[in-house]
């Protein structure tokens, strides 16, 4: 470690984070990168969107993370008839008290799984916006804080499936990262077929951290050192996205902050106290993939390919 940048966290916390990654990997087989990205998102105090086909393990990943990180967990199944009050809670008249009493909804937990979020109407989707952005909700004229830490994992089915309502760009931007799990490789799939039920395994996972440990680690992530040349490199990426004919619009300042926070968390999880260009490149696809839109000239080129071109086009300072 550099003498200028002393250790930013007790090794115990990093060891426990690695233990959490390993433990989740015993349930979600062959997806170590996706697991590390998900935990990076938690450490950066962001929210995670997982977009994939049904049956890929999205729900199991969320539950396994909650169990390993010692977080209160609530799953909300989004459907077309779900109402905002079903998420936030509502005031109900109680005769014994001769008045209305607020009954908190499932959003008052530390880790929320918003399952199939794009199957609910836009009005219900937007009910999560204040909670995700402000870590509080306003109902019945009163603002109520949410538990800390607070983290939303939303799953989303591909937009071509029946009964989906695409998330608006403003809501997509609330998610620090979007990832996919994809099909397992043949070795991992064989282990799944021959192994025990994943839901049963999740219920037996041990808590590797407490919520206090996690918040300590989150605070330490903010102290990960970022050099001036690294800021130059990040700004060059942002500037290229705004000037390149590849994209309809470029990355916003908020996207730049998200990229910086995620890179810090990735470096922290990699046992380093400073950010390298490789950290920015590692998290870039997950952070910017849902924020960039191809120009008309490149509509037929997949976003991952365009993001890869962004990385290769900008030289490291």
N, C-alpha and C positions, 0 to 999 in steps of 0.2 A: 504494500500500500504506500502511496505517496505520503511523504511527511507533511505536505501541505493539506492533505485531505485524510484525516484520521478516520478510523472505522466509524460508521454511522449507526451501527446497530449491534447489539450483542449477538454473537454467533448462534446462540440458542434459538433466536427467532428465525434465522435463516435456515438452520437445521430443521426446525419444525415445518417451515414452508416446503422444504424439499421432501420431508416425510409426507406432507399433505399431497404433493404432486405424485409421489410414488404410490400412495394409497389409492387415489382416484384412478391411477393407471391400472390398478388391479381390477377395476370394474369396467372402465372404458378402455378397451384393449386396442393397442396400436395407434393411439391418438395423443402421443405425448406433446406434440407441438400445440395442438388445440387446447389441451389441458393447461399448458404453461401460458398460453395467450389468455385463457379465461382467468387464471390466477393473477396474471399481470394486470388485467382489467380491474380486478378487485383491489389490488395494491395501489393502483392509480386513482382510486375512488371514482371509477367510471361505471357505466352500465353496459351490458353485453347483449347483443342480438345474435341469435344462432338461426341461420336460415338453411333449411335442408328438408328433404323428403321425410314423411312420417316413418318411424321405426329405426332411425339412425342413432338413437341414444341421447337426444337433446335433453329430455326430462331427467334421465338417469344422471347425466353430467351435472345438472343443476342441484339435484338432491345429494349427490356424492360430495360436491363442493361444500354445501351447507353442513353436512355431517362432519366433514374433515376440518372445517374452519370453526366449528362450534357456534353456528349462527342459527337463530330462530328462523324457521322455514315455513313459508306458506305458498301453496300452489293455487293460482287462479286460472280456471279454464275459461278462455275467452270464447264466447259464442255470439251469434247475431242478436240474441235477446238479453245479453248482459247489460246491466245499467251501471252508471257511475256510482250510485249508492252501494251497489254490490261490491265495489272495490274499496271505496272510501269509508263507508259506514253511514249511519243515519240516526237521527234523533227519534226516539220512540216514546210515546206517552206511557208513563207508568202510574197506575192508580195509587199505589202505596205512597208514592212521592208527590202525587198531585202535580206532576209536571213532566216535561220532556227530558229524557236522559239519552245522552249520546252513546251509541254502541259502535265501537271502532270496527272498521272493516278489515279484511285480511292484509291491506297495505301496511298496517301497523306491525310489521315484522322486519327482521334484519335482512333477510334474503327473500325476495319475491320472485317466483317463477310465473311470468305472464305467458301461459301456454297458448300457442296458436293465436298470438295477438292480432294478426290480420284477419281473423274470422269475426271480430267484433266491429261494430259500426265506428266511424270516425269520432263521434261524440264520446263513446266509451273509451276509445283509445286515448283521447286527449285528457281523460280523467287522471292518467298517470303523469301527465306533463309536469304539473307543479311539484308533485312528489319527487320525480326524478331530478328536476332542476334545483328545487329549493330545499329538499329534504323536509318538507312540511306540507300539510294539506289544510285547506280552508273549507269548512263545512258549517252550515247553520250560523254563518257570520262569525265564526271563531277559528283562529289559526292554531293548529295543533302540530307540535313537532313529532317527527318520526324517530324510531329507535336508531341508535348509532352502534356500529356502522350500518349503513343502508345501501342496498345493492339490488338492482333489478336485472334478472336474466329473462329476456323475452325470446320465445321461439316463434318462427315464422315459416309458413309453408310457401313453396314457390307460387308466384302470382298467377301462374296459369291454371292452378287448381281451382275447382269450383267452390264458390262461397267465400272468396277472400276479398278483403278491402285493402288496397295498397296503402302502406303508411305514407303520410305526407312527408316532404323533405324536411320540414321543421321538426317533425318528431324523430325521423331517422337521425338527425343531427344530435339528438339527445343521447344517442348511444355512442360511447367511446369507441367500441369495436363491433364489427360484424364478422363472424366466422362461420365456416361450414365444417361438418364432421366428415361427410362423404362415406362411401362404402369402405369397410375394413379390408385389409389385404387378406390373402387366402389363409395365412397362418393364424392371424387374429380371429378370423371368422370361424376357423375350425375349433379354436379354443372356446369361442362363444357357444358353438353348437354342442360341444362335449362338456361344457362347464355347467355350473349352477345358474339358477335364475338371477339375472342382474338385480332385480328389485329386492330379492332376498339378501343379496350381498350388501346392498346399500344400507339396509337396516342394521347390519352388523359392523359397520365402519366405526372406528374409534375417533374421538375428537383429538386432533393433533395440535390445535391452537385454541386459545380462548378468544373471545371477542376483544378483550383488552390487549392480548398479544397482537392481534391483527391491526388494531388501531395504532399500536406502537410502531409496527412495521410500516403502516401507511404514512405516519409522520416522518419516519426515517427516509422513505422514498423521496420526499420533498427536498431532502438535504443532499441527494446524489448530485455530484458536481457536474456541471456542463460548461465546457470551455467556450471561449469566444469563437474559435474556428468551427466548433460544432454548431453554434448558433448560425454562423455564416452558411454552413452546409444546409441546415434546415430551411433558412430563408431562401436559398437558391432553389430548393425543391418547391417551395410555395410559389416563388416567382415563375418558375418554369410552367407550373400547372396553370397559371393565369395567362401566360403568353402563348402557350403551345396550341397549335390547331387541333391537337388530339381531343381537347376537352371543350365542352360547351361553356362552362364557367370554371374558374379556378378555385383553389382551396381558400377558405376564409381564415381570418386571424384565429377564430375559435378552433378550427381544425389544426392550426399550427400549435396552439397550446395543448390540444389533445395529443398530438404526435410527440411533443416534448415530454408530457407527463407519462405517456406509455413507454417511451424510450427509457426514462428514468427507472420505471418499475421493472422493465425487462433487464436493465443492468443490475439492479438490486437483486433480482431473483437469480442472476448469473454470478452472484457473489462478488460484485465489483462496486466501488464507491464513486465511479465516474462513468460517463456515457461515451461510448465509441460510435463511429459511423455505422458499424454493424448492428448496433441496437436500434437505431432509427430505421435501418433497412429491414430488420426483422419484424417490426411492428407495423411498418408502413402499409402493407396490403390490407391488414385488418382495420386500421384506423381510417384510411382514406377511400377504400373500395366502395363504400356506400355514400360517400360524399362527392365523388366525381361522376360526371356523366359525359359520355362520348359526344363529340360534335357530329353533325349530320354526315360528314365525310367518313367518319369511323364508326357509324352505328352498328355495323356488323362485326366489329372486333370486340371480343369479351373484355370486360373491365380488368380482370387479372392481367391480361396481356398488355393493356395500356399502362397499368401501374408498373409492370416490369420495365416497360419502355421509359417511364419516368425515372426509375432508379438508374438505368444505364445511361440516360441522357445527361444526368447531372453529376459532374465530377466531384469527388471528395476534396475539400479544400486542403 
